[in-house]
Amino acid sequence: MRLRRFRPNLGMSRMMMGRFLGPELITAVGDRDFSAGAGNWTASTGEITWDNISMNFNYTVWGYARLAVQGTPGVLHRVGYETILDTSGLLAVRIGGVGDYTTISTTIGVHTINVVAEANGFIYFGSGNWIGSIDNINLKAVL
């Protein structure tokens, strides 16, 4: 008789703890790394620019940059980004067109933050006073 070694269902426990990520929701590489400049991003003010390397904020008034995405309302999403220049102020992110922004880290380096999507439609980066640049943005649902 051959004995079977007990193997717990780690896949299910990891899934239950929210460790699995869905596919990338920012599907165009140029919209993640800004290699195509603004790509499909739009800005509410002229204080946001793109230079084929990064998205640059020079805020003196409230404004935002947004990109159409297919987030899932009520679901936790992981936002990844890299701050490559940080001079002063605060930056925030939001998924969906309603609800509050979540303040995010602007120290130079690679960051991730989990945000619940309020609605489907857009990812927003907004600020009223941040001067800096971000790059390598990604967005995935936490499953």
C-alpha positions in Angstrom: 0.0 0.0 0.0 1.4 3.4 -1.0 0.9 6.3 1.4 0.0 9.7 0.2 1.6 12.7 1.7 -0.9 15.2 3.1 -0.8 18.4 1.1 -2.9 21.3 2.3 -4.7 23.3 -0.3 -2.4 26.3 -0.2 -3.8 27.7 -3.4 -7.2 28.2 -1.7 -5.7 29.7 1.5 -3.6 32.1 -0.5 -6.6 33.1 -2.5 -8.6 33.6 0.6 -5.9 35.9 2.0 -6.0 38.1 -1.1 -2.5 37.2 -2.4 -3.4 36.6 -6.0 -3.5 39.4 -8.5 -5.6 39.6 -11.6 -4.3 40.6 -15.0 -2.9 44.1 -15.7 -5.7 46.5 -16.2 -3.6 49.2 -17.8 -3.2 47.3 -21.0 -1.1 49.6 -23.2 2.6 49.6 -22.2 2.9 53.3 -23.2 0.2 54.2 -20.6 2.2 52.5 -17.9 5.7 53.7 -18.7 4.8 56.9 -20.7 7.1 55.9 -23.5 4.5 57.4 -25.8 4.1 60.6 -23.8 0.6 61.1 -22.5 -0.8 58.1 -24.4 -4.4 57.7 -23.4 -4.1 59.8 -20.2 -5.9 63.1 -19.9 -5.3 66.0 -17.5 -7.7 68.4 -15.9 -5.1 71.2 -15.9 -2.1 72.3 -17.9 0.0 71.7 -14.7 0.4 68.0 -15.7 2.8 67.1 -18.5 4.3 64.0 -20.0 7.8 63.8 -21.4 8.1 60.2 -22.9 9.7 59.2 -19.5 7.2 60.1 -16.8 4.0 61.9 -15.8 5.0 65.2 -14.2 3.0 67.2 -11.7 3.6 70.9 -11.0 0.6 71.7 -9.0 -0.5 75.1 -7.6 -4.2 74.3 -8.0 -6.2 71.1 -7.6 -6.1 68.9 -10.7 -5.9 65.3 -11.8 -4.7 63.0 -14.5 -7.0 60.1 -15.5 -6.9 57.0 -17.6 -9.9 54.8 -18.6 -9.6 51.3 -17.0 -11.9 48.4 -16.3 -11.7 48.2 -12.5 -14.4 46.3 -10.6 -16.5 48.4 -8.2 -16.2 47.3 -4.5 -13.1 45.2 -5.3 -9.7 45.8 -3.8 -7.1 46.8 -6.5 -3.3 47.1 -6.2 -1.8 50.2 -7.6 1.9 50.2 -8.3 4.0 53.2 -9.4 7.5 54.6 -9.1 8.2 58.0 -7.8 11.3 59.4 -9.7 11.1 63.0 -8.5 9.6 64.4 -5.3 10.0 68.1 -4.4 7.0 68.8 -2.2 3.4 68.3 -1.5 1.0 65.3 -1.5 -0.3 63.0 -4.2 -3.4 60.8 -4.1 -5.1 58.1 -6.2 -8.7 57.0 -6.8 -10.3 54.3 -8.9 -13.7 55.2 -10.3 -15.3 58.6 -10.7 -16.8 59.0 -7.2 -15.5 58.7 -3.7 -12.5 60.0 -1.9 -8.9 60.0 -3.0 -6.3 57.9 -1.0 -3.0 59.7 -0.2 0.0 57.8 -1.5 3.7 57.8 -0.8 5.8 60.2 -2.9 9.2 59.3 -1.6 11.5 58.3 -4.4 11.2 54.6 -5.1 8.8 51.9 -6.1 5.5 51.7 -4.2 2.2 49.7 -4.1 -1.0 50.6 -2.4 -4.3 48.8 -2.2 -7.4 50.8 -3.0 -11.1 49.7 -3.3 -12.6 50.8 -6.6 -15.6 53.0 -6.0 -16.9 52.7 -9.6 -15.7 51.5 -13.0 -14.2 53.8 -15.5 -11.0 55.6 -14.6 -7.9 55.6 -12.4 -7.1 59.1 -11.1 -3.9 60.6 -9.7 -4.7 64.0 -8.2 -3.2 66.7 -6.1 -3.4 70.4 -5.2 0.2 70.9 -4.2 2.5 68.1 -5.4 5.6 68.8 -7.5 7.2 65.6 -8.7 7.1 62.8 -11.3 5.8 59.2 -11.4 6.4 56.4 -13.8 5.8 52.6 -14.3 2.2 52.6 -13.2 0.3 49.3 -13.0 -3.2 48.3 -11.7 -4.4 44.8 -10.9 -7.4 43.5 -9.0 -6.6 41.6 -5.8 -8.4 38.3 -6.1 
